[in-house]
Amino acid sequence: AVTRTPLMAGNWKMNLNHQEAVVLVQKLAWTLSDKRHDHAKAEVVVVPPFTDLRSVQTLVDGDRLPVKYGAQDVSMHESGAYTGEISAGMLAKLGCSYVVVGHSERREHHGETDEVVNAKAQRALAAGMTPIVCVGEGLEVRQAGGQVEHCVGQVTGSLAGLSAEQVAGLVVAYEPVWAIGTGEVATPDDAQEVCAAVREYVRASHGDEAADAVRVLYGGSVKAANVAGIMAQPDVDGCLVGGASLQAEEFAGICRYY
Ligand code: PEP
């Protein structure tokens, strides 16, 4: 039997000041320990802005907090004259375990294509981090019933050239754009449909082992109150959470979906 440890990742986006960031990580860790969170039931990851990563590292290492952390983006380039960019090597040195690549906000506002997302995923993997590769359809595609085709197309482009072993170790996040930050969560069946299709694509392209190991998350207006139905779906292995990850109690409640 395959066991995929569920993953709950909180994407803070461009929110909180530095002190609030530090307090949030501490509160989250306290709340999880207070409620005796079972980390085998959900790995907990916070994804702060770049400028908070050093402090989060100090907290997590210093207090041995059972929380992992990652970055919201990474450069597609290794190093050099790319003013303003942050390399995968820099993030790995800060102890990041994860890197979100291809979030819909990056695809929309920064013109990131599947080729760019693929290059970023490759950089993350080469530096020993796990990419969380985001895909998802907009409202028009959903209304036309094209969500599976759209998302499988994005996965195909974003994972191009990766080995079965690399795909087995990474994370895909299905985030329908119409559900992000809107309060409109996909139904559990809608989440399952696309997550299952992503896994079946991986099965066809990279084989059974990769398909059974790759973790596929759902993201889009997840809250403590709606997480259980989503997590009950067989092909949903966790959630990528935006707004609700900014409150320690709420995010802890999501982590404790079981
Ligand atoms: C996200 O940005 O990845 C996200 C899912 O946001 P929210 O939970 O706020 O919809």
Residues whose N, C-alpha, C, O or C-beta is under 5 A from the ligand:
A	BS01	PEP	N11 A179 I180 G181 T182 G219 G220 S221 V222 L240 V241 G242 G243 A244
